[in-house]
Amino acid sequence: MRRRERGMDAVVRKWAVCLAAVLLFAAGWPPARAAAVSARAYALVEQTTGRVIAGADLDERLPMASTTKIMTGLLACESGELDKTFTVPPEALTVEGSSMGLQPDEPITLRALVYGLMLESGNDAANSIAMLLGGSIEGFAAQMNARARALHLDNTHFENPSGLGADGHYTTALDLARLGAYAMKNPDFAQIVGTRRATVTYNGIAGARTLVNHNRLLGSYDGEIGIKTGFTKKSGRCLVSCARRNGVTLVLATLNDPDDWRDHADLLDQGFSALECKPLLDAPVERRVRVAGGVQSAVTVRCDPTVTAALRADEIGKVTMQVRLPGKVAAPVRTGQKIGELRFTLDGAEIAHGDLLAAAAVAKNPASPNPFAMFFQSIGAFFARLFGQTNQKSAVSRA
């Protein structure tokens, strides 16, 4: 009898365990694991602030292949010479790998070179840009490294403008993502890397060279707007992409990623699911600022509630606002003139700002006579009259 009872107890316990497992699974435990990311390192950042949304091995120094050309293209776009016509240096063409098909001494604009650099990943374009803007490969690499330091990319170093393997040529997933985020703020750069197909000159013949963007995400991923692919045997597949949805812009960098197209689609989806573009003001913010030398003693400044930031749901209540205004402003003041700004921070880092603009004009008060100036003017007039009378007497006596 006891043996039968023990057997019944075992059956009951077994069914209870099964039932508990079913209930826990239905409740979502254990939590579902996200699909594995195949990248050796990756960083997903929000473009405006550069803050990290997701990542792994963010600061591991790795080769980055042709994603190097993001810096090369950025420096070209910042040069102010995009529409200047240059002559291709023949020595720039003695380079292996991908090419846009440049010819020795070919006349071509810098803008066309950047299209060939970023769409076709032309190493000949990279070398040409370096020699034309930096005087040499080494000289341009020095400019690249100086720009990296200015952007606080402390784990990045360039040896050449193309990304061909070289000792001491490296970056990290985080540095590369933040470089991409910064570069995409340059309108010329963003327009070029967001172009799927372009025609430029070929040896002086207009529209005779067609360039096709290697970034497969353009046109296939909702919201994709750039930026650059890369591959060498040493680096593996490298990719930086940028996508925008509903006011949120994300930049993702993957290094040594054999399944980069899928990883980028999945990780960008996760980022857009986590962030939402939120207004930071419920109503206009107004302040009064003193005006020195104006027909009115003060002016109203206003920031309309159009300032937004990409935030997670749990971050909205953590944003703080600082008002930055001078003690006074000198007249005249124009309507819409920027007087100060609102600074919004999250965990001490700035995530957005809004301008405080003058709501009305304040004319300059007509200058009142300066008593000191009047005094010296009176003395000057006295001596002028005195010497004038003396000269008249001298002239009469000579007559």
Phi, psi and chi 1 to 4 in degrees:
 res  aa     phi    psi   chi1   chi2   chi3   chi4
   1 MET       -  -45.6 -173.5   67.4  177.2      -
   2 ARG   -65.6  -36.6  -70.0  177.9 -179.7  175.3
   3 ARG   -63.7  -39.8 -177.6  177.6  -59.8  171.7
   4 ARG   -65.8  -39.0 -178.0  179.2  -60.0  175.0
   5 GLU   -65.1  -41.1  -70.7  175.7   -7.8      -
   6 ARG   -63.3  -37.1  -73.9 -163.8  -63.8  -89.8
   7 GLY   -65.0  -41.1      -      -      -      -
   8 MET   -64.6  -40.1  -70.5  -64.6  -67.0      -
   9 ASP   -61.7  -40.8  -70.9  -17.1      -      -
  10 ALA   -62.9  -41.5      -      -      -      -
  11 VAL   -64.2  -43.3  170.6      -      -      -
  12 VAL   -61.6  -44.2  170.3      -      -      -
  13 ARG   -63.2  -39.5  -75.5 -164.0  -60.7  -88.6
  14 LYS   -62.3  -45.7 -179.7  178.5  179.6  179.6
  15 TRP   -67.8  -34.3  -80.3  103.9      -      -
  16 ALA   -64.8  -41.9      -      -      -      -
  17 VAL   -62.9  -44.0  169.7      -      -      -
  18 CYS   -61.6  -43.9  -69.0      -      -      -
  19 LEU   -63.5  -41.0  178.7   60.3      -      -
  20 ALA   -63.6  -40.3      -      -      -      -
  21 ALA   -63.1  -41.5      -      -      -      -
  22 VAL   -63.0  -44.3  169.7      -      -      -
  23 LEU   -64.9  -41.4  -68.3  174.3      -      -
  24 LEU   -65.5  -40.3  -74.3  170.6      -      -
  25 PHE   -64.1  -40.7 -178.4   80.1      -      -
  26 ALA   -65.1  -29.8      -      -      -      -
  27 ALA   -82.4   -3.5      -      -      -      -
  28 GLY    96.6   24.4      -      -      -      -
  29 TRP  -122.8  133.9 -178.6  -94.4      -      -
  30 PRO   -71.8  156.7   28.7  -34.4      -      -
  31 PRO   -62.0  143.5   20.9  -30.5      -      -
  32 ALA   -66.3  135.2      -      -      -      -
  33 ARG   -83.7  138.3  -67.8 -174.8   61.0 -172.1
  34 ALA   -68.4  152.1      -      -      -      -
  35 ALA   -56.3  137.1      -      -      -      -
  36 ALA   -63.5  140.6      -      -      -      -
  37 VAL   -89.9  128.4  177.3      -      -      -
  38 SER   -86.8   -5.5   61.8      -      -      -
  39 ALA   -69.2  144.9      -      -      -      -
  40 ARG   -65.6  -36.0  177.1   67.9 -172.4   84.4
  41 ALA  -152.7  147.5      -      -      -      -
  42 TYR  -153.4  156.9   73.4   94.0      -      -
  43 ALA  -146.1  127.1      -      -      -      -
  44 LEU  -110.9  119.7  176.8   66.4      -      -
  45 VAL  -125.7  154.3  -56.7      -      -      -
  46 GLU   -84.7  130.6 -167.4  -87.9  -39.2      -
  47 GLN   -63.5  -45.6 -174.7 -158.2   18.1      -
  48 THR   -59.2  -42.6  -57.3      -      -      -
  49 THR  -106.4  -19.9   60.9      -      -      -
  50 GLY    76.0    9.1      -      -      -      -
  51 ARG   -74.6  149.2   63.5 -165.6 -179.4  105.8
  52 VAL   -80.8  128.6  177.2      -      -      -
  53 ILE   -97.7  -36.8  -53.4  -55.9      -      -
  54 ALA  -158.8  158.3      -      -      -      -
  55 GLY   173.3  169.5      -      -      -      -
  56 ALA  -150.9  139.1      -      -      -      -
  57 ASP    49.1   49.2  -63.3  -54.2      -      -
  58 LEU   -59.1  -34.7  -63.4  171.3      -      -
  59 ASP  -110.5   18.2  -64.2  -39.5      -      -
  60 GLU   -80.6  125.8 -178.2  178.3    0.2      -
  61 ARG   -76.3  123.7  -67.3  178.3  174.7 -178.5
  62 LEU  -141.0  157.1  -65.2  166.3      -      -
  63 PRO   -69.3  151.7   23.5  -32.0      -      -
  64 MET  -126.2    7.2   66.4  -74.5 -145.5      -
  65 ALA    51.3 -138.3      -      -      -      -
  66 SER   -77.2   -2.7  -75.4      -      -      -
  67 THR   -65.9  -13.5   57.7      -      -      -
  68 THR   -50.7  -34.6  -64.6      -      -      -
  69 LYS   -67.6  -10.4  -68.4  166.1 -178.1  160.6
  70 ILE   -61.1  -45.7  -65.2  171.5      -      -
  71 MET   -67.8  -41.7  178.9   63.1   86.8      -
  72 THR   -59.0  -47.4  -54.6      -      -      -
  73 GLY   -66.7  -36.9      -      -      -      -
  74 LEU   -62.8  -46.8  173.9   63.2      -      -
  75 LEU   -62.5  -37.4  -69.8 -179.7      -      -
  76 ALA   -64.5  -42.4      -      -      -      -
  77 CYS   -68.8  -27.7  -71.1      -      -      -
  78 GLU   -86.2   -5.4  -69.1  178.7  -20.8      -
  79 SER   -72.6  -22.1   70.7      -      -      -
  80 GLY    78.4   10.7      -      -      -      -
  81 GLU  -123.0   24.5  -62.3 -174.8  -51.4      -
  82 LEU   -57.5  -35.7  -80.7  178.1      -      -
  83 ASP   -99.2   13.0  -65.0  -47.7      -      -
  84 LYS   -84.5  138.9 -179.9  178.3  177.0 -180.0
  85 THR   -89.4  129.2  -62.1      -      -      -
  86 PHE  -116.6  170.4  -67.3   88.0      -      -
  87 THR  -110.2  126.3  -60.9      -      -      -
  88 VAL   -65.7  123.1  173.4      -      -      -
  89 PRO   -69.0  125.9  -14.9   29.2      -      -
  90 PRO   -55.5  -35.9  -25.1   34.7      -      -
  91 GLU   -68.6  -15.8   58.2  -88.2   26.1      -
  92 ALA   -73.9  -16.0      -      -      -      -
  93 LEU   -90.9   -7.2  -52.2 -175.8      -      -
  94 THR   -85.8   66.8   57.4      -      -      -
  95 VAL  -140.1  143.6   59.7      -      -      -
  96 GLU   -85.3  172.9   62.3 -178.1   -0.5      -
  97 GLY    88.4 -160.2      -      -      -      -
  98 SER   -64.1  151.2   53.3      -      -      -
  99 SER  -147.7  152.2  166.8      -      -      -
 100 MET   -97.2    2.8   68.9  174.5  -70.8      -
 101 GLY    80.7   36.6      -      -      -      -
 102 LEU   -68.4  152.2  -67.0  171.7      -      -
 103 GLN  -110.9  149.3  -58.8  -59.9  -54.7      -
 104 PRO   -57.3  133.8  -22.1   32.5      -      -
 105 ASP    62.6   21.0  -62.0  -42.2      -      -
 106 GLU   -69.7  132.5  174.8 -179.3   -8.4      -
 107 PRO   -78.9  130.6   28.2  -32.4      -      -
 108 ILE  -159.7  147.7 -167.4  167.9      -      -
 109 THR   -78.3  155.6   64.4      -      -      -
 110 LEU   -62.1  -35.5 -177.7   60.6      -      -
 111 ARG   -60.7  -43.2 -173.8 -177.9  -60.7  -86.6
 112 ALA   -63.9  -37.1      -      -      -      -
 113 LEU   -62.5  -39.1  -73.8  174.9      -      -
 114 VAL   -68.8  -36.2  179.3      -      -      -
 115 TYR   -60.5  -44.9  -90.2  102.5      -      -
 116 GLY   -66.1  -33.3      -      -      -      -
 117 LEU   -66.0  -48.5  175.6   82.2      -      -
 118 MET   -89.0  -29.8  -57.2  -52.0  -65.5      -
 119 LEU   -87.8  -53.2  -86.7   62.1      -      -
 120 GLU   -92.7   -2.7  -69.2  -74.1   -0.9      -
 121 SER    57.1   41.5 -159.1      -      -      -
 122 GLY   -69.4  117.5      -      -      -      -
 123 ASN   -70.0  -29.0  -67.8  -23.9      -      -
 124 ASP   -65.7  -36.4   52.6   -6.6      -      -
 125 ALA   -66.9  -40.6      -      -      -      -
 126 ALA   -61.0  -47.6      -      -      -      -
 127 ASN   -64.9  -38.2  -83.1    8.0      -      -
 128 SER   -63.6  -46.2  -63.4      -      -      -
 129 ILE   -59.4  -43.7  -68.3  169.6      -      -
 130 ALA   -61.2  -45.5      -      -      -      -
 131 MET   -72.0  -34.6  -68.0  178.9 -178.0      -
 132 LEU   -73.9  -37.1  -66.7  169.6      -      -
 133 LEU   -97.0  -27.8  -62.1 -176.1      -      -
 134 GLY  -112.0   -4.7      -      -      -      -
 135 GLY    84.6  -25.9      -      -      -      -
 136 SER  -166.7  168.5   65.9      -      -      -
 137 ILE   -60.0  -45.1  -60.2  -63.0      -      -
 138 GLU   -66.1  -41.3  -63.8   75.5   17.3      -
 139 GLY   -64.0  -40.0      -      -      -      -
 140 PHE   -71.1  -37.8 -169.7   74.8      -      -
 141 ALA   -59.8  -35.8      -      -      -      -
 142 ALA   -63.7  -39.5      -      -      -      -
 143 GLN   -65.0  -39.5  -66.6  179.5   14.5      -
 144 MET   -61.2  -44.2  -62.5  170.7   75.8      -
 145 ASN   -69.1  -35.3  -71.3  -41.6      -      -
 146 ALA   -64.1  -40.9      -      -      -      -
 147 ARG   -66.8  -38.2 -163.0   73.7  178.3   93.5
 148 ALA   -61.4  -42.4      -      -      -      -
 149 ARG   -64.4  -40.4  -70.0 -168.5  -63.8  -87.7
 150 ALA   -63.0  -31.0      -      -      -      -
 151 LEU   -90.7    6.9  -65.8  173.9      -      -
 152 HIS    61.3   35.7  -55.5  -68.9      -      -
 153 LEU   -91.0   77.7  -53.5  178.4      -      -
 154 ASP   -75.9  -14.0  -61.1  -33.4      -      -
 155 ASN  -110.1   29.5  -72.1  -51.3      -      -
 156 THR  -126.4  137.5  -64.1      -      -      -
 157 HIS  -147.2  135.9 -170.7  -92.6      -      -
 158 PHE  -112.0  139.9  -60.8  102.3      -      -
 159 GLU  -111.3  -18.3  -69.7  -69.4  -27.7      -
 160 ASN  -156.3  169.0   59.2   63.7      -      -
 161 PRO   -88.5   -4.3   32.8  -35.8      -      -
 162 SER  -107.3  -30.1   63.0      -      -      -
 163 GLY    99.9    3.8      -      -      -      -
 164 LEU   -60.4  143.9  -68.8  175.7      -      -
 165 GLY   -53.6  131.7      -      -      -      -
 166 ALA  -157.3  142.1      -      -      -      -
 167 ASP   -61.2  137.8  -67.7  -22.1      -      -
 168 GLY    82.6    9.4      -      -      -      -
 169 HIS  -108.2  106.9 -168.2   96.2      -      -
 170 TYR  -156.9  166.0   56.9   80.6      -      -
 171 THR  -152.9 -174.3 -169.8      -      -      -
 172 THR  -125.1  163.7   65.8      -      -      -
 173 ALA   -59.8  -39.9      -      -      -      -
 174 LEU   -69.6  -45.9 -178.3   55.6      -      -
 175 ASP   -59.4  -43.0  -85.7    7.8      -      -
 176 LEU   -66.6  -40.3 -171.1   56.6      -      -
 177 ALA   -64.3  -41.9      -      -      -      -
 178 ARG   -71.4  -32.8  -74.0  178.9  170.3  165.9
 179 LEU   -63.9  -44.5  171.7   60.1      -      -
 180 GLY   -61.2  -41.0      -      -      -      -
 181 ALA   -62.8  -41.1      -      -      -      -
 182 TYR   -68.3  -45.7 -178.4   85.6      -      -
 183 ALA   -61.2  -35.3      -      -      -      -
 184 MET   -70.5   -8.8  -70.5  -60.7  -70.0      -
 185 LYS   -82.8  -11.1  -64.8  175.7 -176.9  178.2
 186 ASN   -84.7  117.5 -177.5  -68.7      -      -
 187 PRO   -59.0  -40.8  -21.5   32.0      -      -
 188 ASP   -65.3  -44.9  -70.1  -50.1      -      -
 189 PHE   -61.0  -48.0 -177.0   94.0      -      -
 190 ALA   -61.6  -39.6      -      -      -      -
 191 GLN   -63.8  -42.2 -179.7 -178.8   22.4      -
 192 ILE   -66.1  -50.6  -69.9  169.5      -      -
 193 VAL   -73.4  -15.0  -60.8      -      -      -
 194 GLY   -90.1    3.3      -      -      -      -
 195 THR   -91.7  127.3  -58.4      -      -      -
 196 ARG   -82.4  -31.9  -63.3  175.0   64.3 -177.4
 197 ARG  -149.9  137.0 -178.3 -177.2  -65.9  -94.8
 198 ALA  -141.0  151.4      -      -      -      -
 199 THR  -117.4  133.9   57.1      -      -      -
 200 VAL  -133.9  177.8  -61.1      -      -      -
 201 THR   -68.4  154.9   59.8      -      -      -
 202 TYR  -129.1  106.9  178.6   83.1      -      -
 203 ASN    53.6   41.1 -134.6    0.8      -      -
 204 GLY    91.6   -7.1      -      -      -      -
 205 ILE   -92.8  118.5  -56.9  172.2      -      -
 206 ALA   -64.1  135.1      -      -      -      -
 207 GLY    66.5   16.8      -      -      -      -
 208 ALA   -91.5   -6.6      -      -      -      -
 209 ARG  -119.2  125.2  177.5 -175.2  -83.9  125.6
 210 THR  -104.8  131.9  -60.4      -      -      -
 211 LEU  -118.1  135.3  -52.8  170.7      -      -
 212 VAL  -120.8  131.2  179.2      -      -      -
 213 ASN   -72.3  132.1 -158.8  -40.6      -      -
 214 HIS   -81.0   -6.9  -66.5 -177.6      -      -
 215 ASN   -78.6  101.8 -176.5   -1.0      -      -
 216 ARG   -67.8  -19.3  -84.9  175.2   29.2 -168.3
 217 LEU   -69.9  -25.5  -67.0  174.1      -      -
 218 LEU   -65.1  119.2  -76.7  171.6      -      -
 219 GLY    90.2  -14.0      -      -      -      -
 220 SER  -114.3  -22.4   67.3      -      -      -
 221 TYR  -112.3  129.1 -178.0   79.9      -      -
 222 ASP   -62.3  116.4  179.7   25.0      -      -
 223 GLY    96.9   -4.6      -      -      -      -
 224 GLU   -64.7  132.3  176.3   73.6    9.3      -
 225 ILE  -130.2    7.9   56.0  175.7      -      -
 226 GLY   159.8 -173.5      -      -      -      -
 227 ILE  -136.2  -45.9   53.6 -179.0      -      -
 228 LYS  -157.1  140.4 -171.7   70.2 -171.9   75.5
 229 THR  -100.5  168.8   60.5      -      -      -
 230 GLY  -166.7  148.7      -      -      -      -
 231 PHE  -161.4  132.2  172.4   78.6      -      -
 232 THR  -141.6  165.4   65.5      -      -      -
 233 LYS   -62.0  -35.1  -70.9 -177.6  179.2  179.0
 234 LYS   -72.9  -41.3 -178.0  179.4  179.5 -179.9
 235 SER   -86.9  -23.6   69.4      -      -      -
 236 GLY    72.9 -168.8      -      -      -      -
 237 ARG   -76.7  128.7  -65.2  179.6   62.8   85.9
 238 CYS  -124.2  145.3  -57.8      -      -      -
 239 LEU  -153.6  135.2  179.2   61.0      -      -
 240 VAL  -120.8  127.9 -178.2      -      -      -
 241 SER  -129.2  156.8   66.1      -      -      -
 242 CYS  -136.7  132.0 -179.7      -      -      -
 243 ALA  -138.8  150.1      -      -      -      -
 244 ARG  -132.0  130.3 -178.8  178.2  -63.4  128.3
 245 ARG  -143.4  132.0  -69.4 -176.1 -169.9  170.5
 246 ASN    49.4   42.9  -58.6  -40.8      -      -
 247 GLY    83.2    0.5      -      -      -      -
 248 VAL  -109.2  129.1  177.3      -      -      -
 249 THR  -119.0  126.4  -55.9      -      -      -
 250 LEU  -119.0  147.2  -59.7  175.7      -      -
 251 VAL  -126.8  131.3  177.8      -      -      -
 252 LEU  -125.6  131.3  172.0   61.9      -      -
 253 ALA  -120.7  129.6      -      -      -      -
 254 THR  -123.4  139.2   52.1      -      -      -
 255 LEU  -121.3  134.5  -65.9  170.5      -      -
 256 ASN    52.6   64.5 -164.7   -4.4      -      -
 257 ASP  -123.9  101.7 -173.0   -7.4      -      -
 258 PRO   -68.0  -16.5   22.6  -31.8      -      -
 259 ASP  -124.8   50.2 -160.1    7.3      -      -
 260 ASP   -66.7  -37.5   49.8    5.4      -      -
 261 TRP   -61.2  -45.4  -56.0  120.2      -      -
 262 ARG   -68.1  -43.4 -179.6 -168.6   63.9   80.3
 263 ASP   -59.4  -42.0  -76.8  -17.9      -      -
 264 HIS   -65.7  -43.0  -83.8 -113.2      -      -
 265 ALA   -61.6  -44.7      -      -      -      -
 266 ASP   -67.2  -46.6  -70.1  -12.2      -      -
 267 LEU   -69.6  -38.2  -72.5  167.1      -      -
 268 LEU   -64.6  -39.9  -71.7  169.1      -      -
 269 ASP   -58.7  -44.1  -79.0  -13.4      -      -
 270 GLN   -62.5  -40.4  -68.5  176.2   29.7      -
 271 GLY   -63.8  -43.8      -      -      -      -
 272 PHE   -68.5  -28.1  -73.5  124.2      -      -
 273 SER   -71.9  -29.8  -63.3      -      -      -
 274 ALA   -85.5  -27.4      -      -      -      -
 275 LEU  -112.1  150.3  -63.1  177.2      -      -
 276 GLU  -141.5  140.8 -173.5  175.8   -7.0      -
 277 CYS   -75.5  114.8 -173.0      -      -      -
 278 LYS  -117.7  138.7  -68.2  -72.6 -172.6 -179.9
 279 PRO   -70.0  142.2   23.8  -31.3      -      -
 280 LEU  -100.5   -8.1  -61.4  178.1      -      -
 281 LEU  -127.8  136.7  -64.4  173.4      -      -
 282 ASP   -86.5  -24.2  -64.1  -33.3      -      -
 283 ALA  -153.2  164.1      -      -      -      -
 284 PRO   -58.8  144.9  -22.6   33.3      -      -
 285 VAL  -101.4  126.4  172.2      -      -      -
 286 GLU  -125.2  143.2  -67.4 -172.9   -8.6      -
 287 ARG  -140.8  164.0  -63.7  -71.0 -170.8  -84.7
 288 ARG  -112.3  136.2  -65.7  -79.4  -74.3  174.2
 289 VAL  -125.7  135.1  178.6      -      -      -
 290 ARG   -67.0  145.1  -70.7 -168.8  -59.4  118.1
 291 VAL  -116.6  123.4  177.8      -      -      -
 292 ALA   -90.8  127.6      -      -      -      -
 293 GLY    74.0   25.2      -      -      -      -
 294 GLY  -108.5  166.0      -      -      -      -
 295 VAL   -72.4  -20.6  -65.9      -      -      -
 296 GLN  -115.2  151.4  -76.2   91.5   32.2      -
 297 SER   -83.4  -13.4   60.9      -      -      -
 298 ALA  -152.8  162.6      -      -      -      -
 299 VAL  -135.7  145.0   63.9      -      -      -
 300 THR   -84.5  132.6  -62.0      -      -      -
 301 VAL  -115.6  146.9  -63.4      -      -      -
 302 ARG  -141.0  143.5  176.7 -176.1  -64.5  116.0
 303 CYS  -121.2  117.3 -179.4      -      -      -
 304 ASP   -74.0  154.2  -69.7  -31.1      -      -
 305 PRO   -78.5   58.6   29.3  -34.9      -      -
 306 THR  -113.0    5.1   56.3      -      -      -
 307 VAL   -79.4  130.0 -174.5      -      -      -
 308 THR  -130.3  165.7   61.1      -      -      -
 309 ALA  -151.5  151.1      -      -      -      -
 310 ALA   -84.1  116.3      -      -      -      -
 311 LEU  -134.1  152.4  -62.2  169.7      -      -
 312 ARG   -78.1  161.4  -64.8 -173.3  178.1   97.0
 313 ALA   -59.7  -36.8      -      -      -      -
 314 ASP   -83.5    0.6   62.3  -17.5      -      -
 315 GLU   -98.6  -15.1  -67.2  174.8  -26.8      -
 316 ILE   -58.2  -44.1  -61.8  171.8      -      -
 317 GLY   -77.6   -2.8      -      -      -      -
 318 LYS   -99.6   -3.1  -59.9  176.9 -177.7  177.8
 319 VAL   -77.5  133.1  176.6      -      -      -
 320 THR  -113.7  153.5   60.4      -      -      -
 321 MET  -121.3  135.4 -177.5 -176.0   79.9      -
 322 GLN  -119.5  139.5  -62.9  174.7  -17.6      -
 323 VAL  -103.0  124.8  179.5      -      -      -
 324 ARG  -115.7  110.1  -67.4 -176.4  169.4 -177.6
 325 LEU  -139.7  145.5  -80.6  172.6      -      -
 326 PRO   -74.0  159.9   28.6  -35.0      -      -
 327 GLY   -65.3  -33.3      -      -      -      -
 328 LYS  -157.0  164.0   62.5 -178.8  177.4  179.3
 329 VAL  -131.6  145.2   61.2      -      -      -
 330 ALA   -85.8  138.9      -      -      -      -
 331 ALA   -73.5  152.9      -      -      -      -
 332 PRO   -81.5  155.9   30.6  -35.8      -      -
 333 VAL  -117.7  131.9  176.3      -      -      -
 334 ARG   -93.2  147.8  -56.6 -178.1  -50.1  -84.1
 335 THR   -61.4  129.9  -57.5      -      -      -
 336 GLY    85.8   -0.3      -      -      -      -
 337 GLN   -67.4  135.2  177.9  179.7  -29.1      -
 338 LYS   -73.0  124.7 -179.7  179.1  176.1  179.5
 339 ILE  -108.8  -35.2  -54.5  -61.0      -      -
 340 GLY  -160.4 -164.0      -      -      -      -
 341 GLU  -154.5  160.1   66.6  177.4   13.0      -
 342 LEU  -100.9  136.0  -56.4  177.9      -      -
 343 ARG  -118.3  122.3 -177.2  172.7 -179.3  -97.6
 344 PHE  -106.1  129.0  -61.8   88.9      -      -
 345 THR  -127.0  152.0   59.3      -      -      -
 346 LEU  -131.7  117.8  176.9   66.1      -      -
 347 ASP    54.9   37.2  -62.9  -31.9      -      -
 348 GLY    85.9   -8.6      -      -      -      -
 349 ALA  -103.7  136.8      -      -      -      -
 350 GLU   -69.6  131.3 -176.9  172.6  -17.5      -
 351 ILE  -115.9  -15.9   59.6  169.8      -      -
 352 ALA  -169.6  162.7      -      -      -      -
 353 HIS  -148.8  155.3   73.4  -85.3      -      -
 354 GLY  -133.0  140.7      -      -      -      -
 355 ASP   -81.6  137.5  -68.2  -21.3      -      -
 356 LEU   -95.6  113.1  -75.4  162.2      -      -
 357 LEU  -110.7  146.7  -52.6  177.4      -      -
 358 ALA   -64.7  128.5      -      -      -      -
 359 ALA   -80.9  -14.9      -      -      -      -
 360 ALA  -153.2  163.0      -      -      -      -
 361 ALA   -86.7  148.1      -      -      -      -
 362 VAL  -129.0  115.1  178.3      -      -      -
 363 ALA   -75.4  159.5      -      -      -      -
 364 LYS   -77.4  136.8 -170.3  172.9 -176.9  179.3
 365 ASN   -70.4  133.0 -161.2   19.3      -      -
 366 PRO   -53.9  135.6  -24.4   33.5      -      -
 367 ALA   -63.2  127.8      -      -      -      -
 368 SER   -83.5  151.2   56.6      -      -      -
 369 PRO   -58.4  137.2  -22.6   34.0      -      -
 370 ASN   -89.3  118.0 -172.1  -41.0      -      -
 371 PRO   -60.4  -36.8   18.5  -30.8      -      -
 372 PHE   -67.8  -40.5  -66.2  101.7      -      -
 373 ALA   -65.3  -40.7      -      -      -      -
 374 MET   -62.7  -38.3  -68.2  179.5   64.8      -
 375 PHE   -61.3  -49.9  171.9   74.5      -      -
 376 PHE   -68.7  -31.6  -73.5  109.1      -      -
 377 GLN   -65.3  -38.6  -73.1  174.4    1.8      -
 378 SER   -63.8  -43.6  -60.4      -      -      -
 379 ILE   -62.3  -43.8  -67.0  177.0      -      -
 380 GLY   -60.5  -42.0      -      -      -      -
 381 ALA   -65.4  -38.8      -      -      -      -
 382 PHE   -60.8  -49.4  168.5   76.6      -      -
 383 PHE   -67.2  -31.5  -77.7  107.6      -      -
 384 ALA   -64.3  -41.7      -      -      -      -
 385 ARG   -67.6  -41.7  -70.9 -166.2  -58.8  -89.8
 386 LEU   -60.3  -50.7  177.3   62.3      -      -
 387 PHE   -68.3  -28.1  -74.7  117.3      -      -
 388 GLY   -66.7  -43.9      -      -      -      -
 389 GLN   -65.2  -39.5  -67.7  172.3    0.7      -
 390 THR   -62.3  -43.6  -57.9      -      -      -
 391 ASN   -64.2  -36.9  -70.0  -23.2      -      -
 392 GLN   -64.7  -42.9  -71.9  177.5    4.7      -
 393 LYS   -63.4  -40.8  -70.2  178.5 -179.6  178.5
 394 SER   -63.1  -39.6  -61.3      -      -      -
 395 ALA   -66.5  -38.1      -      -      -      -
 396 VAL   -67.5  -42.8  169.5      -      -      -
 397 SER   -65.5  -35.3   63.0      -      -      -
 398 ARG   -70.6  -30.9  -74.8 -163.5  -60.6  -90.9
 399 ALA   -67.6      -      -      -      -      -
